Amino acid sequence: MTVYIDDAVHPWRGERWAHLMADTLPELHALAQQLGFPRRVFQNRPSGAHYDVTASLRAQAIALGAVGISRHTDRELLRKVIANARAQYEP
């Protein structure tokens, strides 16, 4: 089982943001907790279950065990990770 973090490419509120996603929700929540995120910032969205992570915290997430994936070089893996995150959405 794996937790993934994509490139921090999404600009918002003066920062660049990445998405923290995982093979399972318990893994996702566990790593988010290690990063100090309260559960209320979890993004349970039809576009995919994830946490938004600033570029400055991306390196810390990787140091804690997240696998960095790039929209430029890991396209097939990223598609699978996003499809799995979408499947984890709970309306």
N, CA and C atoms as an extended XYZ file, in Angstrom:
273
Properties=species:S:1:pos:R:3:atomname:S:1:resname:S:1:resid:I:1 pbc="F F F"
N         0.836       -1.184        0.000 N   MET     1
C         0.000        0.000        0.000 CA  MET     1
C         0.878        1.244        0.000 C   MET     1
N         0.372        2.284       -0.662 N   THR     2
C         1.212        3.462       -0.885 CA  THR     2
C         0.414        4.750       -0.768 C   THR     2
N         1.087        5.798       -0.301 N   VAL     3
C         0.567        7.156       -0.323 CA  VAL     3
C         1.368        7.905       -1.379 C   VAL     3
N         0.677        8.713       -2.182 N   TYR     4
C         1.300        9.437       -3.285 CA  TYR     4
C         1.086       10.935       -3.114 C   TYR     4
N         2.018       11.708       -3.660 N   ILE     5
C         1.836       13.155       -3.721 CA  ILE     5
C         2.284       13.620       -5.106 C   ILE     5
N         1.394       14.335       -5.775 N   ASP     6
C         1.710       14.795       -7.126 CA  ASP     6
C         2.500       16.100       -7.078 C   ASP     6
N         2.844       16.593       -8.271 N   ASP     7
C         3.565       17.862       -8.372 CA  ASP     7
C         2.722       18.987       -7.774 C   ASP     7
N         3.397       19.923       -7.178 N   ALA     8
C         2.707       21.098       -6.628 CA  ALA     8
C         2.554       22.124       -7.747 C   ALA     8
N         1.496       22.005       -8.523 N   VAL     9
C         1.331       22.865       -9.687 CA  VAL     9
C         0.080       23.734       -9.640 C   VAL     9
N        -0.794       23.529       -8.687 N   HIS    10
C        -2.063       24.237       -8.657 CA  HIS    10
C        -1.949       25.521       -7.837 C   HIS    10
N        -1.984       26.694       -8.489 N   PRO    11
C        -1.876       27.939       -7.731 CA  PRO    11
C        -3.191       28.272       -7.022 C   PRO    11
N        -3.086       28.706       -5.764 N   TRP    12
C        -4.250       29.144       -4.991 CA  TRP    12
C        -3.756       29.918       -3.786 C   TRP    12
N        -4.322       31.066       -3.565 N   ARG    13
C        -3.992       31.913       -2.415 CA  ARG    13
C        -2.484       32.156       -2.254 C   ARG    13
N        -1.832       32.409       -3.375 N   GLY    14
C        -0.420       32.751       -3.329 CA  GLY    14
C         0.535       31.588       -3.117 C   GLY    14
N         0.030       30.377       -3.137 N   GLU    15
C         0.867       29.176       -2.947 CA  GLU    15
C         0.655       28.234       -4.120 C   GLU    15
N         1.527       27.259       -4.232 N   ARG    16
C         1.332       26.155       -5.166 CA  ARG    16
C         0.967       24.939       -4.331 C   ARG    16
N         0.015       24.158       -4.840 N   TRP    17
C        -0.551       23.053       -4.070 CA  TRP    17
C        -0.414       21.736       -4.809 C   TRP    17
N        -0.215       20.685       -4.047 N   ALA    18
C        -0.161       19.314       -4.541 CA  ALA    18
C        -1.333       18.547       -3.939 C   ALA    18
N        -1.547       17.331       -4.430 N   HIS    19
C        -2.600       16.469       -3.901 CA  HIS    19
C        -1.973       15.236       -3.262 C   HIS    19
N        -2.355       14.967       -2.034 N   LEU    20
C        -1.935       13.771       -1.319 CA  LEU    20
C        -3.047       12.744       -1.488 C   LEU    20
N        -2.735       11.598       -2.089 N   MET    21
C        -3.705       10.529       -2.353 CA  MET    21
C        -3.084        9.210       -1.912 C   MET    21
N        -3.897        8.169       -1.765 N   ALA    22
C        -3.346        6.897       -1.300 CA  ALA    22
C        -4.150        5.724       -1.825 C   ALA    22
N        -3.541        4.554       -1.713 N   ASP    23
C        -4.234        3.327       -2.098 CA  ASP    23
C        -5.474        3.096       -1.238 C   ASP    23
N        -5.386        3.493        0.044 N   THR    24
C        -6.525        3.333        0.950 CA  THR    24
C        -6.723        4.615        1.762 C   THR    24
N        -7.945        4.852        2.182 N   LEU    25
C        -8.222        6.036        3.001 CA  LEU    25
C        -7.524        5.989        4.357 C   LEU    25
N        -7.470        4.827        5.042 N   PRO    26
C        -6.743        4.822        6.319 CA  PRO    26
C        -5.279        5.249        6.174 C   PRO    26
N        -4.625        4.823        5.099 N   GLU    27
C        -3.242        5.256        4.858 CA  GLU    27
C        -3.177        6.754        4.607 C   GLU    27
N        -4.106        7.239        3.828 N   LEU    28
C        -4.154        8.664        3.506 CA  LEU    28
C        -4.313        9.495        4.768 C   LEU    28
N        -5.276        9.119        5.594 N   HIS    29
C        -5.521        9.875        6.830 CA  HIS    29
C        -4.338        9.775        7.799 C   HIS    29
N        -3.680        8.628        7.839 N   ALA    30
C        -2.542        8.460        8.748 CA  ALA    30
C        -1.390        9.383        8.373 C   ALA    30
N        -1.068        9.461        7.082 N   LEU    31
C         0.029       10.341        6.685 CA  LEU    31
C        -0.365       11.806        6.853 C   LEU    31
N        -1.597       12.134        6.549 N   ALA    32
C        -2.064       13.513        6.744 CA  ALA    32
C        -1.950       13.908        8.218 C   ALA    32
N        -2.272       12.981        9.104 N   GLN    33
C        -2.156       13.252       10.536 CA  GLN    33
C        -0.695       13.499       10.920 C   GLN    33
N         0.218       12.716       10.339 N   GLN    34
C         1.645       12.927       10.614 CA  GLN    34
C         2.105       14.308       10.142 C   GLN    34
N         1.476       14.811        9.087 N   LEU    35
C         1.803       16.145        8.586 CA  LEU    35
C         1.141       17.250        9.413 C   LEU    35
N         0.281       16.838       10.355 N   GLY    36
C        -0.384       17.806       11.227 CA  GLY    36
C        -1.706       18.328       10.706 C   GLY    36
N        -2.277       17.659        9.704 N   PHE    37
C        -3.548       18.102        9.134 CA  PHE    37
C        -4.723       17.599        9.958 C   PHE    37
N        -5.638       18.480       10.314 N   PRO    38
C        -6.863       18.021       10.968 CA  PRO    38
C        -7.750       17.337        9.923 C   PRO    38
N        -8.561       16.393       10.360 N   ARG    39
C        -9.417       15.629        9.452 CA  ARG    39
C       -10.378       16.529        8.674 C   ARG    39
N       -10.708       17.690        9.210 N   ARG    40
C       -11.671       18.575        8.555 CA  ARG    40
C       -11.157       19.132        7.226 C   ARG    40
N        -9.843       19.051        6.947 N   VAL    41
C        -9.321       19.551        5.677 CA  VAL    41
C        -9.280       18.463        4.594 C   VAL    41
N        -9.737       17.260        4.942 N   PHE    42
C        -9.832       16.174        3.961 CA  PHE    42
C       -10.805       16.571        2.855 C   PHE    42
N       -10.407       16.347        1.624 N   GLN    43
C       -11.219       16.690        0.464 CA  GLN    43
C       -11.928       15.429       -0.048 C   GLN    43
N       -13.135       15.196        0.409 N   ASN    44
C       -13.943       14.069       -0.053 CA  ASN    44
C       -14.742       14.571       -1.260 C   ASN    44
N       -14.161       14.461       -2.427 N   ARG    45
C       -14.728       15.050       -3.649 CA  ARG    45
C       -14.953       13.988       -4.714 C   ARG    45
N       -15.965       14.188       -5.586 N   PRO    46
C       -16.153       13.269       -6.719 CA  PRO    46
C       -14.911       13.211       -7.618 C   PRO    46
N       -14.132       14.293       -7.646 N   SER    47
C       -12.910       14.310       -8.452 CA  SER    47
C       -11.792       13.486       -7.826 C   SER    47
N       -11.982       13.063       -6.572 N   GLY    48
C       -11.010       12.201       -5.902 CA  GLY    48
C       -10.789       12.575       -4.456 C   GLY    48
N       -10.713       11.574       -3.611 N   ALA    49
C       -10.443       11.772       -2.189 CA  ALA    49
C        -8.974       12.150       -2.024 C   ALA    49
N        -8.710       13.288       -1.374 N   HIS    50
C        -7.336       13.754       -1.238 CA  HIS    50
C        -7.220       14.826       -0.160 C   HIS    50
N        -5.996       15.157        0.138 N   TYR    51
C        -5.672       16.330        0.943 CA  TYR    51
C        -4.874       17.275        0.053 C   TYR    51
N        -5.114       18.562        0.175 N   ASP    52
C        -4.300       19.563       -0.509 CA  ASP    52
C        -3.086       19.856        0.369 C   ASP    52
N        -1.913       19.899       -0.271 N   VAL    53
C        -0.646       20.082        0.442 CA  VAL    53
C         0.146       21.183       -0.252 C   VAL    53
N         0.660       22.122        0.513 N   THR    54
C         1.463       23.188       -0.087 CA  THR    54
C         2.787       22.620       -0.596 C   THR    54
N         3.358       23.349       -1.535 N   ALA    55
C         4.654       22.943       -2.088 CA  ALA    55
C         5.697       22.800       -0.988 C   ALA    55
N         5.640       23.670        0.006 N   SER    56
C         6.631       23.611        1.088 CA  SER    56
C         6.486       22.359        1.945 C   SER    56
N         5.291       21.787        2.023 N   LEU    57
C         5.088       20.553        2.789 CA  LEU    57
C         5.257       19.292        1.950 C   LEU    57
N         5.362       19.441        0.632 N   ARG    58
C         5.505       18.271       -0.244 CA  ARG    58
C         6.751       17.455        0.119 C   ARG    58
N         7.871       18.130        0.323 N   ALA    59
C         9.117       17.432        0.684 CA  ALA    59
C         8.975       16.698        2.015 C   ALA    59
N         8.271       17.299        2.956 N   GLN    60
C         8.052       16.637        4.249 CA  GLN    60
C         7.202       15.389        4.068 C   GLN    60
N         6.180       15.454        3.219 N   ALA    61
C         5.348       14.283        2.956 CA  ALA    61
C         6.186       13.158        2.358 C   ALA    61
N         7.083       13.493        1.454 N   ILE    62
C         7.959       12.483        0.849 CA  ILE    62
C         8.898       11.908        1.900 C   ILE    62
N         9.418       12.749        2.785 N   ALA    63
C        10.293       12.275        3.855 CA  ALA    63
C         9.566       11.315        4.792 C   ALA    63
N         8.246       11.498        4.928 N   LEU    64
C         7.446       10.619        5.783 CA  LEU    64
C         6.999        9.346        5.062 C   LEU    64
N         7.347        9.214        3.785 N   GLY    65
C         7.051        7.978        3.076 CA  GLY    65
C         6.162        8.097        1.851 C   GLY    65
N         5.638        9.279        1.574 N   ALA    66
C         4.818        9.441        0.367 CA  ALA    66
C         5.713        9.311       -0.865 C   ALA    66
N         5.143        8.776       -1.919 N   VAL    67
C         5.860        8.628       -3.180 CA  VAL    67
C         5.517        9.821       -4.066 C   VAL    67
N         6.530       10.570       -4.448 N   GLY    68
C         6.313       11.703       -5.332 CA  GLY    68
C         6.059       11.220       -6.749 C   GLY    68
N         4.989       11.724       -7.350 N   ILE    69
C         4.687       11.380       -8.739 CA  ILE    69
C         4.526       12.663       -9.536 C   ILE    69
N         4.958       12.604      -10.780 N   SER    70
C         4.955       13.787      -11.626 CA  SER    70
C         3.917       13.675      -12.730 C   SER    70
N         3.214       14.747      -12.951 N   ARG    71
C         2.256       14.816      -14.060 CA  ARG    71
C         2.972       14.760      -15.404 C   ARG    71
N         4.266       14.986      -15.404 N   HIS    72
C         5.026       15.018      -16.645 CA  HIS    72
C         5.649       13.668      -16.996 C   HIS    72
N         6.112       12.932      -15.997 N   THR    73
C         6.831       11.687      -16.287 CA  THR    73
C         6.119       10.425      -15.824 C   THR    73
N         5.142       10.544      -14.950 N   ASP    74
C         4.457        9.367      -14.397 CA  ASP    74
C         2.978        9.360      -14.778 C   ASP    74
N         2.692        9.663      -16.013 N   ARG    75
C         1.303        9.868      -16.434 CA  ARG    75
C         0.415        8.648      -16.205 C   ARG    75
N         0.871        7.474      -16.561 N   GLU    76
C         0.045        6.269      -16.407 CA  GLU    76
C        -0.213        5.976      -14.933 C   GLU    76
N         0.823        6.042      -14.109 N   LEU    77
C         0.649        5.834      -12.672 CA  LEU    77
C        -0.286        6.885      -12.096 C   LEU    77
N        -0.110        8.126      -12.485 N   LEU    78
C        -0.959        9.201      -11.979 CA  LEU    78
C        -2.420        8.960      -12.345 C   LEU    78
N        -2.671        8.506      -13.566 N   ARG    79
C        -4.052        8.192      -13.962 CA  ARG    79
C        -4.663        7.114      -13.053 C   ARG    79
N        -3.881        6.104      -12.733 N   LYS    80
C        -4.360        5.026      -11.850 CA  LYS    80
C        -4.617        5.546      -10.439 C   LYS    80
N        -3.725        6.375       -9.942 N   VAL    81
C        -3.879        6.929       -8.589 CA  VAL    81
C        -5.123        7.812       -8.523 C   VAL    81
N        -5.333        8.638       -9.537 N   ILE    82
C        -6.517        9.507       -9.561 CA  ILE    82
C        -7.795        8.679       -9.692 C   ILE    82
N        -7.781        7.654      -10.522 N   ALA    83
C        -8.961        6.788      -10.660 CA  ALA    83
C        -9.291        6.124       -9.329 C   ALA    83
N        -8.269        5.692       -8.613 N   ASN    84
C        -8.493        5.092       -7.300 CA  ASN    84
C        -9.031        6.117       -6.307 C   ASN    84
N        -8.498        7.329       -6.340 N   ALA    85
C        -8.981        8.391       -5.446 CA  ALA    85
C       -10.441        8.717       -5.737 C   ALA    85
N       -10.824        8.709       -7.007 N   ARG    86
C       -12.232        8.938       -7.362 CA  ARG    86
C       -13.131        7.826       -6.846 C   ARG    86
N       -12.632        6.607       -6.901 N   ALA    87
C       -13.404        5.452       -6.411 CA  ALA    87
C       -13.584        5.506       -4.892 C   ALA    87
N       -12.718        6.226       -4.193 N   GLN    88
C       -12.796        6.326       -2.730 CA  GLN    88
C       -13.779        7.394       -2.263 C   GLN    88
N       -14.258        8.216       -3.180 N   TYR    89
C       -15.229        9.263       -2.826 CA  TYR    89
C       -16.458        8.617       -2.210 C   TYR    89
N       -16.892        9.174       -1.082 N   GLU    90
C       -18.086        8.679       -0.387 CA  GLU    90
C       -19.090        9.820       -0.259 C   GLU    90
N       -20.154        9.807       -1.092 N   PRO    91
C       -21.149       10.894       -1.040 CA  PRO    91
C       -21.863       10.986        0.308 C   PRO    91
